[in-house]
Amino acid sequence: MISIDGVSKTYGKARAVENVGFTAEPGAVTGLIGPNGSGKSTTLRILLGITRPDTGTATVGGSRYRDLAFPLRTVGALLDNAAPLPERRAVDHLTWIARSNGIPKVRAREVLDAVGLSRAAKDRVKSYSLGMRQRLGIAAALLGDPDIIVLDEPMNGLDPEGIRWIRDLMRERADAGGTVLVSSHFMKELESVADHAVLLAGGRVRASGALGDIVAGYPSLEEAYFDLTREAAR
Ligand SMILES: Nc1ncnc2c1ncn2[C@@H]1O[C@H](COP(=O)(O)OP(=O)(O)OP(=O)(O)O)[C@@H](O)[C@H]1O
């Protein structure tokens, strides 16, 4: 389970997030939705211990990320701008991450198989297409076989096959009892996979709950999103 409670963060005079709170439950895909600059990445970075909040707490599986001895065994994450060294071979990149988290080396090959990259395991990351890089990022997130996965804009730049693959993967993880938190701009894709949604705008939560409840009264998630985030856009 992911729990975020009263989290605020200001950069200079700019408020990135203000009193953000929500939970992401096991067995469900929770979509974090919001326009550019609404605070999605800041929220996820706080959750993953990269950014320190001014106030509030964020926990994964009941602990703050920073307090986890081997975080990748609890939570796997794909962040928007996390890039492996281009000269490194994919399998070496994963082996290096595994070692830092006390994960057996054999997992590197296993997760490469799981994401369909076994034939490109020894290729250098710089030769990878965008879709292959996303798969490699997901492989890294799966290394510690965590119950919780956090994906920041995983569908960006992917072709329809890649989008479907990520959607199926999220569904499978949630159906197996895992907790999945995903940020995305792709309303239709989220609508087809998310069980719960959190709508952020202007750094604040404008709506959260079961997707069906949020969409109720609107023709689609997209319409709900535009209506519920309109106030912040003005
Ligand atoms: N390190 C930083 N320094 C200064 N301002 C920042 C920093 N990180 C985020 N911000 C600001 O905080 C606000 C929220 O940014 P954030 O990246 O969390 O939004 P986002 O919803 O992830 O946007 P996008 O969809 O464009 O990635 C923005 O106004 C952004 O400019």
The ligand as an SDF file (V2000), in Angstrom:
LIG
                    3D

 31 33  0  0  0  0  0  0  0  0999 V2000
   13.3520   21.1340   -8.7840 N   0  0  0  0  0  0  0  0  0  0  0  0
   12.4400   22.0940   -8.9970 C   0  0  0  0  0  0  0  0  0  0  0  0
   12.7640   23.4040   -8.9030 N   0  0  0  0  0  0  0  0  0  0  0  0
   11.8540   24.3720   -9.0970 C   0  0  0  0  0  0  0  0  0  0  0  0
   10.5500   24.1410   -9.4380 N   0  0  0  0  0  0  0  0  0  0  0  0
   10.1800   22.8590   -9.5730 C   0  0  0  0  0  0  0  0  0  0  0  0
   11.0860   21.7670   -9.3640 C   0  0  0  0  0  0  0  0  0  0  0  0
   10.4010   20.6090   -9.5590 N   0  0  0  0  0  0  0  0  0  0  0  0
    9.1310   20.9600   -9.8890 C   0  0  0  0  0  0  0  0  0  0  0  0
    9.0040   22.3000   -9.9000 N   0  0  0  0  0  0  0  0  0  0  0  0
    7.7610   23.0340  -10.1790 C   0  0  0  0  0  0  0  0  0  0  0  0
    6.7180   22.4520   -9.4530 O   0  0  0  0  0  0  0  0  0  0  0  0
    5.5230   22.3570  -10.2490 C   0  0  0  0  0  0  0  0  0  0  0  0
    5.0710   20.9100  -10.3460 C   0  0  0  0  0  0  0  0  0  0  0  0
    5.9850   20.2060  -11.1550 O   0  0  0  0  0  0  0  0  0  0  0  0
    5.8980   18.6400  -11.4400 P   0  0  0  0  0  0  0  0  0  0  0  0
    7.0770   18.2730  -12.2860 O   0  0  0  0  0  0  0  0  0  0  0  0
    5.7070   17.9200  -10.1820 O   0  0  0  0  0  0  0  0  0  0  0  0
    4.5540   18.5540  -12.2810 O   0  0  0  0  0  0  0  0  0  0  0  0
    4.0280   17.3740  -13.2270 P   0  0  0  0  0  0  0  0  0  0  0  0
    2.5760   17.2630  -12.9520 O   0  0  0  0  0  0  0  0  0  0  0  0
    4.8440   16.1540  -13.0490 O   0  0  0  0  0  0  0  0  0  0  0  0
    4.2400   17.9770  -14.6670 O   0  0  0  0  0  0  0  0  0  0  0  0
    4.6010   17.2420  -16.0780 P   0  0  0  0  0  0  0  0  0  0  0  0
    3.3990   16.4900  -16.4820 O   0  0  0  0  0  0  0  0  0  0  0  0
    4.8800   18.4120  -16.9590 O   0  0  0  0  0  0  0  0  0  0  0  0
    5.8110   16.3870  -15.8160 O   0  0  0  0  0  0  0  0  0  0  0  0
    5.8430   23.0060  -11.5760 C   0  0  0  0  0  0  0  0  0  0  0  0
    5.4180   24.3470  -11.5510 O   0  0  0  0  0  0  0  0  0  0  0  0
    7.3540   22.9110  -11.6490 C   0  0  0  0  0  0  0  0  0  0  0  0
    7.8750   23.9790  -12.4270 O   0  0  0  0  0  0  0  0  0  0  0  0
  1  2  1  0
  2  3  1  0
  2  7  2  0
  3  4  2  0
  4  5  1  0
  5  6  2  0
  6  7  1  0
  6 10  1  0
  7  8  1  0
  8  9  2  0
  9 10  1  0
 10 11  1  0
 11 12  1  0
 11 30  1  0
 12 13  1  0
 13 14  1  0
 13 28  1  0
 14 15  1  0
 15 16  1  0
 16 17  2  0
 16 18  1  0
 16 19  1  0
 19 20  1  0
 20 21  2  0
 20 22  1  0
 20 23  1  0
 23 24  1  0
 24 25  2  0
 24 26  1  0
 24 27  1  0
 28 29  1  0
 28 30  1  0
 30 31  1  0
M  END
$$$$
